[in-house]
Amino acid sequence: IKFLVDTYGPDKFAELLKTFKDGSTADKAFQTEYGFDQLGLENAWRASVGLAPRAASAASTATAAPTQDTRANPTTASKPKTPPAAAQPASSSSGGTSTIAIVIIVALAGILLAVIAGAVLVVR
């Protein structure tokens, strides 16, 4: 959160939280507001602290094994598949957004905003 607020400003972070509130998945929210997904965020942060970028994992780029549907309908076999349910994070919505991750992000954002507000009061 500190990296995002320090780098892109609190207004942009507020827009990110609004995008989450509107039901967006994490990758879609980051892509909409910042122009990168979660891996892009991690790599931007890593670059800011002098670390090498992390490569996309094989699990995130792999496709699922053919299902009965794709064997029966070969025209859909060439389309990218989502990973099997066991490989996907737990989710409370069909969009794949983890409720726990959102709660943590919102809680940390609240703490950060409280700290910033306190600092402003101390400076005044």
ABEGO torsion letter per residue (X at the ends): XAAAAAAAEAAAAAAAAAAAAAGBBAAAAAAAAAGBBAAAAAAAAAAAAGBBBBBBBAAAABBBBBBAAAAABAAAAABBBBBBAAABBBBABAAGBBAAAAAAAAAAAAAAAAAAAAAAAAAX
